[in-house]
Amino acid sequence: MGEGLFQPLHILLIIGIALLLFGPSKFADLGKGLGEGIRNFKASMKEPEEKPKETPKPPAA
């Protein structure tokens, strides 16, 4: 097998323990939240940087 910290069997074992601790519904919510966060991050990286809007100054009397 591959050498390193996270081998496929280790990852499966970690996922199995997480399912036992949190249950399938919490685990699904965690995955959904993580996916939305990554999507939002990618979208914000693609958007051009917006200039801050300057508020018009009231005319001096």
C-alpha positions in Angstrom: 0.0 0.0 0.0 1.0 3.6 -0.3 3.1 5.1 2.4 1.9 8.2 4.1 -0.3 9.5 6.9 -3.7 9.1 5.1 -4.0 5.8 3.4 -7.4 4.7 1.9 -8.1 2.4 4.8 -7.4 5.2 7.3 -9.7 7.6 5.6 -12.5 5.0 5.5 -12.0 4.3 9.2 -12.1 8.1 10.0 -15.4 8.4 8.0 -16.9 5.4 9.8 -16.0 6.8 13.3 -17.5 10.2 12.3 -20.7 8.5 11.2 -20.9 6.7 14.5 -20.3 9.9 16.5 -22.5 12.3 14.6 -25.0 10.2 12.8 -25.9 10.3 9.2 -28.0 13.5 9.3 -25.4 15.6 11.0 -22.7 14.1 8.7 -24.8 15.1 5.6 -25.3 18.6 7.0 -21.6 19.0 7.6 -20.9 17.9 4.0 -23.5 20.2 2.6 -22.1 23.2 4.6 -18.6 22.4 3.5 -19.6 22.2 -0.1 -21.5 25.5 0.1 -18.5 27.2 1.7 -16.1 25.9 -1.0 -18.6 27.1 -3.7 -18.9 30.5 -2.2 -15.1 30.8 -1.9 -14.6 29.9 -5.6 -17.3 32.3 -6.7 -15.8 35.1 -4.7 -12.3 34.4 -6.2 -13.8 34.7 -9.7 -15.6 38.0 -9.2 -13.7 41.1 -10.1 -12.8 43.2 -7.1 -15.4 45.9 -6.7 -14.5 49.5 -6.0 -16.1 50.9 -2.8 -19.0 53.2 -3.6 -18.3 56.8 -2.7 -21.2 58.6 -1.1 -21.9 62.0 -2.6 -21.0 64.8 -0.3 -23.8 67.3 0.3 -23.2 70.7 -1.3 -21.7 73.3 1.0 -24.1 76.2 1.8 
